[in-house]
């Protein structure tokens, strides 16, 4: 049977460089130990591992050998050798274990034509019809630590999928630039269900830095213990960040290391800098100086343009030490500001929640054409909604509309405070418990200042609340973070497990990193009053 299989491969021209005859035969009948669902149960051989992919699968292990055929029973060892042997449609499966942190064994996928990263040649890219996949055999059981290098770096690659890895760093090396995960000039790359922890505090290191990327998807990843940014998207376009969980856990700066903006906690959960058409949907951020920030950073149109056409949909920020959400046309002291180069514009924010912000819930500076709809700010210490125009933004025509928005809780200074706007409106909103619910504003229509009777709920309006059906067009006043968004459209998929309340974006737990004993994804529903705090599971 193996001889016949080999003959068919040879005569059809399907044998490739890096394949050996024994590999081809083993791959066809599953005798190499690769996951094969031979009983139809979805867990091949009863081992709990996911089914093997339809295309060719190869294996890598911390105890493998590059002279091996790359089967599950005889896996490869080094990343550069393993990746150099892949072609579009292939899958590389990382077996359990901790992979060596050495200069010779970095997970660096560099597809630039001038690169020699993959055994002296550029690393391969996939295609739209046949992407290349790297995944853990068991989610987050393949651990890739680093110190002097990024745990994962992908440069100039197309059509790659990375799934289920556990990536971490240590506080080593000299002060400078370094990232836990770095993507540069990539197109159609997917990062899914990764566990990222402890970016290097001796450097300006973020959990994820993606620069100049297009059509990137980051989905259901968890990021912990960062002192700078959990995720920084820099000069990118057509990107989706979906159902990620991000928590700095108030990780303080390292003595003698890189000085962040706030030495006591992470700087931002998600930062979009000079991005276009980025959609952030159903992400949860806890304990950072800022939760989600959209800014221009002063990049000119010749680089990528301003911060245009970004969307924040169904996100939740809890316990930000300044602003839960910040939108800033950052002119870098240019006066007057050239709005064509430096403006956050055409921004949509819908069904987002801010809980327990130490300063503002939602704040904007020099934003043009911002549409904020069905938002909730609870327990903000200062202002719930504050939009203004700084001196350096004086050349801008700042404008914002707020519709069916809600605030309640701690009793800050202002519910809605809008200053120096060229045009603005507050319609069908409710502000309750502030010193000034609506601060001397004239463009407020069909809005109230009554007790919303939320009953402990943050993420949706409960039955019996006067906010139910009181919004524009008979909708609710306030956010609803119950159903998942997918590519900007709300679906029928529920975000919270109907029995436990656990967020559907949470992945496999690793003891001491993201299990129930830590402030992590699997317990965030309790802090957000999903199935607790007097609020039923939605």
N, C-alpha and C positions, 0 to 999 in steps of 0.2 A: 504493500500500500504506500509506504514511504517512497519507494523507488518510482512508483507511478506519479505520485505528487511532484517529486523532484523533476521528472521528465516533462510534465506539463509546464512547470515553471520555466524550465530551461528553454523549451521550444517556443514559449510565448514571449520570451524576452523580459520576464518579470524579475529575474534575479538582479539585484542591485549591488553596488559597491558596499561592502560592510556586511553583507549577508553571506552565510556559509550554508552549504547544502543541508546540513543537519538542522539548521534553524528553520528552514522552509518547511520541512516535513513535520517538525515538532509543532510549529505554529498552526498547521492545518488540523492536527488531531487533538491538540490540547495536552499532549503527554509531557510537555515541558513544565507543567504545574501552573500555567497561567489560568486566571479565573475563567471558567467555562460553566455556564448555567446548564449543566447536563440533566438536572432534575426539574427544571422549570420553576423552581421556587424563588428565583431572584437572588438567592444567596448561594453561589456555587460551592459545592462540596460541603455545605453546612458551616463554612468558616466565617460567615458574616461579611466577607469582602464583597465589594460591588462587582457586578458582571463585567466581563471584559468588553472593550469597545468592538465595534464591527470591523474596524481596520486593524492593521498590524500593531501589536503591543510589545514593547520592550521594557526591561526592568533595570533599575539601578538600586544599589544597596551600599551602606557604609562598609560592609564587609565583602563587597563584590570584587571583581578583577576585570580589567579592561580587555584581557585576552579571552574572556568568556564570550559565549554567543549572545548574551543579553536576554536570556530567558529568565523566568521566575526562579527556576532551580539554580541557574548559573548567571547571575546578574552582572552588569557592569559596575564600575566603582566611581569613575571621575565624570563630572558634569560635562566638561568640554568634549571628551571622547564620545560620551553617550549622545550628546546633542548633535555632534558632527555627523552621526550615522543616521539621523532622521531625515525623512522626506515628507512632503505634504500628505496629510492623512494619518500619519503615525501618532502613536501615543507612547510616552515614556512614563512608566509607573514607578514612583518612589516608594520603596519598601520601608517598613518601620525602622526607626533608629535615629541617632544623631550623626549628622554628616560633618566631616572634618572641616575646620575653619583654617584653611591654608591658602596662600597665594596661588598654589597650583591647582586648587580645587574650589574655585569660586563659581557660584551659579550666576554667570555672566553670559547673557545671550546677546551677542552683538552681530547684527545682520548687515552692517554697513559693508559695501563691496570692498573697502580697503582693510577690513578687519582681518586679523589672524587669530581671533579668540578661540575658535573651534578647531583645535588641532592644526593650526597654521592656515586656516581658511575662514571666510565669513560663516557665521551660523546660518542655518536655513530658515526661511520664512515659509509659512503655509500659504494656502490660497483660500478664496472665499468658499469654494466647494470642498476643500480639504485642509482645514486648519491643523496645526500641530498642537498636541495637547501634552502638558506635563501635569500629572496629578498624583496625589498620595493614594496608595492602595487603601489605607484606612485613614479617614479624615483627621488631619492634624497630628498624626503619629509619626510623620516624617519631619524631623526637627532640623532646621538649618540655622545655626547660630553664626554670628560674625562679630568682629571687633573693628579691625582696620578696613573692612570692605563692606559694601552693601550685601545683605543676605540674598537679595534678588535684584538683578539689574538687567534691563532689557533695552537695547538701543537699536533704533532704525529697523525694527521688525514689523512684519505684517502677518496677521491672522494666526495668533498664538492664543491658547487658552491655558491658564494656570489655575489649578484647583486643589484646595484642601491641605496646603502646606502650613507648617508652623515655623515662623521666622522670628528671630530675636537678635539683639545686639548686646554687647557689654560696653561699659564706660572706659574705653581704652583709646589710645592714640592722642594726637595733638589736636589743638583747636582748629577748626576749619569746616569745610563742607563734606558731609557724608549723610547718606540716607539709609534707612532700613530697607525700603523698597524704592528703587528709582527706575522710572520709565522716561525715555527721551526719544522724541521724534518717531513714535510708534503709531501704527494704524491698525484698527480692528484687533485690539488685544483685550482679552477678558481676564479679569482676576476674580475668582469666585471662592468664597468660604475659606479665605485665608485667616490665620490667627497671627497677628503682629503684636509684638510686645517689646518694650524697653529700648526705643531708639537711643543711640549713643549720646549721652549728655555732655561728653567732652567736646562735641562738635555741634554745628548747626544742623541737627539731624531730625528728620520728620518720620512719621510712620510710613507714609507714602508721598513721594514727590513725582508728579507726572508733568513733564514740560513738553510743550509743542506737540502734543499727541492729538489724534483725531479718532473718532468712533471707538472710544475706550468705554468699557463696561466694568465697573467695580461693584460687585454684588455680594451681599451677605458675608462680609468680612468683619472681623472684630479687631479693634486697635486699642491697646492699653499702655498706660505708664509712659507717656511722652511729655517732654518739657517744652517742645516747640509746637508743631502742628500735627494733628492726627493724620489729616489728608490735605495736601496742598496741590491744587491743580493750577498750573502756571501756563498762560498763553496756549490754551487748548480749545478745541471746538468739537461739537457734536459728541458729547460725553454724557454718560449716565452713571450716577452714583445711587445705588438702590439697596435699601434695607441693610445698611451697615450700622454697626454699634461701635461707638467711639467714647472712651472714658480715660481722661488723663490720670485719674485717681490722685489728683493734686501732687503730681510728681515734681519735686523741687529741683532747682538747678543744682548741679554738681559744683562743689567748691573748686575753683580754678578752672572750671569748664566753660562752655559757651553760655554767655549771659542772655537769657530770654527776656521778653517784655515783662513778664511777671515771674519772679524767682520762686514763687510758692506753688505754681500750678502750670498746666499746659497753656500755651498761648491761644490756640484756636482748635476746635474740633475739625471743622472743614473750612478751608479757605479757597475761594475762587478768585484768582488774580488775572485780570485781563482775559477772561474767558468769553467765549461766544457759544450760545446754544448748548449750555450745560443744564441738564435736568438732575436735580437732587431730590429723590423721592423716598419717603418713609425711612429716613435715617434717624437714629437716636444718638444724641450727644449728651454726655454728662461731665460735669466738673472740669471746666476749662475757663480761661479768661473770657474768651468769646466762643459762642457755640458754632454758628455758621456766619462767615463773613464773605461778602461779595464786594470786590474793589477793583479798580483799574490799575493802580500801581504806577501810573505815568508812562505806560508803554505806548509808543506812537502807532498809528495805523499801519505804518510800513512794516511793523513787526507782526501784528495780528489784529489790531483794532482795539476798541475799548471793551468794556464789559457789557456786551449787548445780548439781549434775548435769552437771558438765563431764567430758569424756573425752579422754584422751591415748592415742593408739593408734599404735604402730609408728613413733614419732619417734626421732631420733638427735641427741644433743648431744655435740660434741667440743670439748675445750680451753676449758671454762668456767673463769674465774679465781676463782670462788667455788663456786656450786652449779650443777650441770647442770640439776636440776629442783628447784623450790622451791614449796611449798604453804603459804600463810600466812594464817591468820585474823587480819587486821590490825585491832586494836581501837583504834588511835590513842590509846593511853594511857587508855582508859576502863577503870576497875576498880570492880567486877567487869565483865567483858565480857558484853554482852547477846548471847548466841549466836544469837538469832533475827535479828539485824541484821548481824552481822559474821562469819559463819562460812563457811569453805570446807567444804562437806558433799557427801556422796554422790559422791565423786570416784572415777573409774575410770582406772587407769593400766595399760596392757597392752602387752607387746611393745616396750617402750622401752629405749633403750641410752644409757648415759653413758660417754664415753671420755675419760680424761685430765683429770678435774676437779681443779683445784688445791686444792679443799677437800672438799666432799661430792658424792657422786653424786646421791642422792635425799634430800631433807630436808623435814620438815613441822613446822609449829608450830600447834597448836590445831585440827587437822583432824578433822572428825567423819565417821565411816563412809567411810574411804578404803580402797579395794580395789586392791592392787598385785599384779599377776600377770605371771609370765614376763618379768621385767626382768633386765637385765645392767648391772652397773657394773664397768668395767675401769680399773685404774690410777688410782683416786681417791687423793689424797694424804693425806686425813684419815679421813673416814667414808664408807662406801658407802651405808648406809641409816641415817638418823638422824631420829627423830621425838620431839618433846618438847612441853612446854607452858610457855610463858612466863608470868611473873607476871601480866601484864595479861590473859592468857587463862584465869585461874584458875576462872572460872565455867563453862567448857566441859567437855563430856564427850568428850574427844578419844579417837578409836579408829581402829585401822588393822589390816588383815590383809595379810600378805605371803605369797604362795604361789608356789612354783616359781621363786624369784628366785636370781640368781647374782652373785657378785662374785669378782674375782681380779685379780692384777697387782702394782701397785707396793708393796703392803704398808703400808697406812695404819694408823691407830690401831684402828678398829673396823669390822668387817663389818656387824653389825646392832646398833644401839644405840637402844633404845626406852625413853623416860623419861616418867613422870607420865601414862600413858595409862589411861583408864577401862577400856578393854578392848583387847587386841591379841593377835596370834598370828603365828608364823613357822612355816610348814609346807612340807615338801618343798623346802627351800632348800639351797644350798651356798655356804659362805664359806671362802675360801682365801687364806692368806698375810698376814693381818692380825695385829697385836699381840694383839687380842682378836677372834676370829671371831664369837662370840656372847657379849656382855658380861653375865655374871651374870643371864641371863634364864631364866625358868622355863617360859614358854609357847612353847617351841620343840619341834616335833614332826617326826619323820621327816626330819631335816635332817642334813647331813654337812659335813665340812671337809677334803675331799680335793682333790687337783690335778685341775682339770676338763679338762686336756689339750686346750685350745682350738686349739692349732696355729696361732696368729696370728690366729684369727678373732674378730671382735667382734659381728657382726650375726646370726650363727646358730650353732647347735651342730653341729660337723662330725661326720661318721661316725667312729666309733672313740672319741669322747669318752665318759667314764662318765656325763656329764650326759644322754646320749641315752636317752630313755625312763625317766629316773629321777624325773621330776616327778609331780605329782598326777595320778592317773588314767592313768598310763603315758605322759604327755606328757614333753617335755623340761624340764630345768631351765635357765632362761635365755631370752632373747628370740629371736624369729625375725623379722627385718626383710627378708623375701624377697618376700612377696606383698602386693599393695596392698590397703589398706582403702578402702572406698567407703561413705560414710554410716554408718560404725560397724561394717560387716561386712567380713570378709576375703574377697577375691575370688581368682580364679585368675591374675590379671594379675601378671607379674613386674615388680619395681621396678628391676632392673638389666639393661642390655642384655647378651644372652647371648654376644656376641662381644667387645665392648669393655669391658663392665662399667659403662659410663656410666649414671648415674641417669636414669630416664625423665622426671623432672620438669624436667630442664634444657632451656632454650629456645635460641633462636638466639643466637649469640655476636656481640658487638661488640668490635672490636679495641681492646685496652687496657683494657677494662672487665670482661669475663667470659670471655675466651678462655683457651687453655691456658697462656699465659705468666703468668697471674695465679692467685692462690689462689681458685678459683672452682668453680662447680657441675660443670663438665665434668671436673675432676680430683679431686673429693671422694672418688670411689670408691677412689682410690689411698691416700688418707689413712685410709680406713676399712677397708683391707685387703680390698677386693672385687676378686678377681682378682690380688691382690698380697699381700706379707707372708706368704706360705705358705698363703693361703686362696683356694680356687678360687671362681670366679663361681658364686653360688648359683642 
